[in-house]
Amino acid sequence: MALRINDTVPNLDLKTDLGNFTLHDFIGDNWTILFSHPKDFTPVCTTEFGAVAQLAAEWEKRNTKVIGLSVDGVDEHVEWKADIEKYCCAPATFPIIADDDMSVAKALDMLPADAYLPDGRTAADSASVRVVFIFSPDKKLQLSMTYPMSVGRNFAEVLRALDALQATYKVPLATPANWEAGQDVIVALSLNDDEAKAKFGEIDIKLPYLRTTKQP
């Protein structure tokens, strides 16, 4: 199934290099980022996993768990992590889903319909796209990004998007283009000027429909 914003993610059974559990149990009361990859021991994926490992303190600061996915087995994941850690000089402490039967990738629509797993397959055979899902603590999808196999993701942007989600979660606020944490935010149109001032204090009315305020 293709997940849409505000869908509850299916409670899938996950087999990982750090044990087996359900996706809902893994999320718990945290924000969670799930990111998929086509195959272990591939160059772009190694750089991406390294980038995620280097941001461990930033994920923790934001009460956020991260979990990877690749269509290889547990043994391959364990061996690959040694390469990742050698490359990025940081421990890769997050789990990697061993989706060797593609059940998770297919359930979350991460693969083309004609994907297959021949013996001696390459990343091109698996054809996993690079998906990023961000789930809120209520297990709902808040954001998704999809990249082709040839384009490595910018995890600084993933971190920025996470900050924006957390800043606007269940409050009548939005973030403008190129927003960074700490910058002014946009007041939702669901509030009139008086209501906005009562809730957020001073507002800057740039246009009748564009009002900003300090990030709470």
N, C-alpha and C positions, 0 to 999 in steps of 0.2 A: 504494500500500500504506500502511496505517496503521502507523506506527512504535510499537513498544512498548519500555518500559524494557529496556535491555540488548540491543536489536536493533543490529546493525551497519548504519549508514546506507548506502544504495546509493551506489556511486561514480559519481555523475551527472556528465555533461558540463555545465559552466556557462559561459554567455556573460555577461560583466559589463562595466561601464564601465571597469574596470581590466585588461581582458584576458580571455582564455579559459583555463580549466583545469578539472581534475576536482575534485570535492568532497574526495576523499581527499588529493589533493595540497595543496589549500588548508589542510586541517586539519593535515597534517604531524604534528608531535609536540606540538601545542598543544591546549588546551581551546578550544572553538569555540562561538560562539552564532550561530545562524541565525534571523533574524526576518523574517516575511513581512508584506506590506502589499497592500491592494487595488489601488492605483493611484498614479501620480505626481501631483504638483500637487493633493493633497487635504489638508485642514487638519489632521486628527488625525495622519496619517502624517508631515507636516512637523514637528510638535512632537515626535513619537517619534524620528525620525531625528536631530533636534537634540539630544535628551536623550542618545542614544547617542554622538554626536560629542563632547559635553561630558565624557563619562566616559572619553575615550581613555586618559588616564594610569592610570585604575583598571583597565581591561582589560589594559594592558601590564604592570602590576604583578602581575597574576595569570596571566601567560603565556597570555592568551586573545585569540583573534581573533574579530572580529565580521563578519558578512556579511548584508546585507539582501536582500530579494527583492520585486520589484513586477512586475506583468504589463504592463510597458511596455518600450520598446526602449532601447538604449544612448544614443542621442541625447537622448531625453527625460530619462534619468537624469543625464546631464552637465548639462543645463540646470536640472533640478530641484535638483541639489546647490548651485547658486549661491543659490537661494532658501533652502535649508536653512541654509547658512552665514551668510546675511544675517540670518536669524531668530535663530539660536542663538549667533552671534558665535564660532564655533569651526569649524575645518576638518573636513569629513566625508571622512576619508581611507580609510575602509573601502569595499570594493566593493559594488555593488548588482547582483544577478542580473537580467538582462534576460529575464524569463520571459514574453515576449510570446505564445508558443504554449501557455503554461500547462503545459508538460511537467514542470517541476520541482514545481510546485504540485500537480499531479495525482499524480505519483509519490510524494509525501510526504503525500498526503491533506490538502491545505490548502484544498480547494475542495469545494463541494457538487456532487453528481453532475450537476446540470443547469446548471452554470455555462457561459456562452458568451461569445463576443467579437464582438458586432455592431459595425458601423461606427459611429463616434461614441459608443462605449460610455461609460457612467459607472461609478463604483466599484461602484454597486449591481448593474450587469450582471455585472461580474467576480465579485463576491461573495466575494472572498478573505477568509478570517478572519485574525485577527491571531494567528499562532502563534509561540511561542518554543521552539526546540530548543536544548538544551545537550549537546554531544558531548564525551566525554573523549578524551584523546590516542589511545586504541585504536579510535577511530571508532565508539564505541557511544553510543547515546542514554542519557543519564543523567537527563534531566528534560525535560518538555514542559509548556507552558502554552498555553491557547487562549482567546482573547477574541473577542467579537463585534465587528463593524465600528464600533459606536457607542461602544466603551469603549477609551480610550487606556491603554496599559500603564504600570505603575510600574517604571521601570528601576532604582530603588533596591532594589526587591524582587528583580529579576533578579540584581542584584549580590549581594544577601544570599544568595540561593539558590545562586549560584556559589560563594560562600565556604563555605557548608555542604557542598556537594558535594566541594569540594577538601579540607575538613577531615575528611571521613569516607571518602574514596576509598580502597578496598582496605585499610581498617583497621576493627576491630570497634567502631566508634563510631557514634552517631547524634546529631542535634541536637534539642533540645526546641522546643516552640512559641515563636515570636517570638525565636528565638536570633539573636544578633549575634556577629560575629567577636570572639574573645577571651573570650567567656563560657564557662561550664562546658558540657561535653558529656556525653552519656549513654553508659554502657558497655553494649555489646551483651550479650544474654542468652546468647550462645554461650560466654562466659567465666564461670567461677564466681568467687567473691570472691577466692580466693587467686590465681587466674590474672590477674584484673583488677589486683590490687595489684602483682603481679610485672611486669606490662606497663606500667602507667600510674602506679604509686606510690599515693598516698593516694586513696581513693575515699570518697564520701559515700553511705551506704546510707539512702535516704529511704524506700524500701519494698523488700521482698525482690526485686521485679522492676524497681525504678527506682533505679539507682545512677549517680551523676555523678562526674566528675573534671575536673581542669583541662584545657583544650584543649592538646594537645601542641604 
